Amino acid sequence: MELDAVHDQARARLPRGVYDYYAGGTEAEVTLGESVTSWQRWRLRPRMLRDVSAVSMTTTLLGTPVSMPIGVAPWALQRMAHPDGEAGTARGAAAAGTLMTVSTTATVSLAEVATASAGPKWFQLYRVKDPEYTDDLVRQAAEAGYRALVMTVDLPFLGRRLRDLVNEFQLPQGIEMANHPPKQAYGERGLNQALGTIATATWTFEDVTRFAALTSMPLVVKGVLRGDDAQRCLDAGASAVWVSTHGGRQVDPAIASAIALPEIVDAVGPDVEVYADGGVRRGSDVLTALALGARAVFVGRPTIWGLAAGGADGVRDVLTELAAALELTMALCGVSDVHDVPADLVVRA
Ligand SMILES: Cc1cc2nc3c(=O)[nH]c(=O)nc-3n(C[C@H](O)[C@H](O)[C@H](O)COP(=O)(O)O)c2cc1C
């Protein structure tokens, strides 16, 4: 099914407050909108007369084999979308042959998500309660077989999400953050109070070094939008960087990933894996990101709508649809392997 139709189905199913929480951004939502449109600020320069009868999309992300250069971004509170929550997304991603990043704010514990699906998983870290508890989560993730630690650094405080404030959105009854200590106070269950508990205002580059040393999982820093920051993350011990505006949910108006990506690839050089997310909705968006030097892209909202509309199958279908669109766009552009996307395949519109 077309991704837009899946989105429509999800919107029809979800309560208004939940839909707005998932769909919304911060402040005037400039970055939210530009995340989608900025991929189209690039134009493809297709090559003809190449043999594209077979197109290969398989790759590795920090050594983990995946069927496509498209992974599932971490997103919070998935049982609000579907009763299976993160377990459903994990099964859907595995069925599509790719990896899922599980958020600290998951509503299914990271051990239970691991049990639900043997597919490859990364663990996304925020601060929970205190440093000791947070460190313990990192250890739990490694024990449960997660393959990388994704440190999200763009949430020193929660951005101002006006839709949630207007809706006075509360965590629905029965929805709990499963990786949080039992009975951690959530104030009035107002979403902003609940999520405020995970903010990382004290984190600095020294924490990148500390977490890299704490675990044998490779460390990815997510939320980087500048070349100098990307280089400092690597110097501090990160293995890879993930270009992201948090789906337009933190700084607004922040530079969109499609515009920031070339500077970051340039700063870190060709040997470091760089990922990008934000507004990736079409095969051409993925191919543009690869031409700009990304190893892979991640998608958030398309998988939210997939889970809400159809559970694990819905997530699988969204991912396979995007992969099919990438495959066709590659073939039409004379590219037969995701590792062989020339930089001159794109030009600024
Ligand atoms: C509802 C929602 C919740 C999110 N929760 C998290 C989170 O818990 N941790 C995190 O690192 N990023 C989180 N993100 C950001 C996503 O990982 C990702 O950067 C973003 O969704 C990509 O943009 P897209 O939704 O346009 O694909 C969230 C995004 C959304 C939409």
The ligand as a MOL file (V3000), in Angstrom:
LIG
                    3D

  0  0  0     0  0            999 V3000
M  V30 BEGIN CTAB
M  V30 COUNTS 31 33 0 0 0
M  V30 BEGIN ATOM
M  V30 1 C 6.7080 10.0800 18.0220 0
M  V30 2 C 8.1910 10.1160 17.9550 0
M  V30 3 C 8.9340 9.6920 19.0510 0
M  V30 4 C 10.3190 9.7050 19.0000 0
M  V30 5 N 11.0260 9.2060 20.0570 0
M  V30 6 C 12.3720 9.1510 19.9830 0
M  V30 7 C 13.1160 8.5410 21.0090 0
M  V30 8 O 12.5710 8.0100 21.9650 0
M  V30 9 N 14.4740 8.5420 20.8930 0
M  V30 10 C 15.1160 9.0960 19.8180 0
M  V30 11 O 16.3500 9.0770 19.7680 0
M  V30 12 N 14.4310 9.6530 18.8130 0
M  V30 13 C 13.0800 9.6860 18.8630 0
M  V30 14 N 12.3810 10.2150 17.8190 0
M  V30 15 C 13.1040 10.6960 16.6200 0
M  V30 16 C 13.2820 9.5460 15.6120 0
M  V30 17 O 14.2460 8.6360 16.0510 0
M  V30 18 C 13.7560 10.0540 14.2450 0
M  V30 19 O 14.8760 10.8850 14.4130 0
M  V30 20 C 12.6770 10.7910 13.4670 0
M  V30 21 O 11.4060 10.2510 13.7210 0
M  V30 22 C 12.9800 10.7130 11.9760 0
M  V30 23 O 12.0730 11.4640 11.2360 0
M  V30 24 P 10.7750 10.8500 10.4910 0
M  V30 25 O 9.7850 10.5580 11.5590 0
M  V30 26 O 10.3720 11.9770 9.6010 0
M  V30 27 O 11.2100 9.6230 9.7350 0
M  V30 28 C 10.9840 10.1990 17.8360 0
M  V30 29 C 10.2370 10.6280 16.7520 0
M  V30 30 C 8.8650 10.5800 16.7780 0
M  V30 31 C 8.0940 11.0250 15.5770 0
M  V30 END ATOM
M  V30 BEGIN BOND
M  V30 1 1 1 2
M  V30 2 1 2 3
M  V30 3 2 2 30
M  V30 4 2 3 4
M  V30 5 1 4 5
M  V30 6 1 4 28
M  V30 7 2 5 6
M  V30 8 1 6 7
M  V30 9 1 6 13
M  V30 10 2 7 8
M  V30 11 1 7 9
M  V30 12 1 9 10
M  V30 13 2 10 11
M  V30 14 1 10 12
M  V30 15 2 12 13
M  V30 16 1 13 14
M  V30 17 1 14 15
M  V30 18 1 14 28
M  V30 19 1 15 16
M  V30 20 1 16 17
M  V30 21 1 16 18
M  V30 22 1 18 19
M  V30 23 1 18 20
M  V30 24 1 20 21
M  V30 25 1 20 22
M  V30 26 1 22 23
M  V30 27 1 23 24
M  V30 28 2 24 25
M  V30 29 1 24 26
M  V30 30 1 24 27
M  V30 31 2 28 29
M  V30 32 1 29 30
M  V30 33 1 30 31
M  V30 END BOND
M  V30 END CTAB
M  END
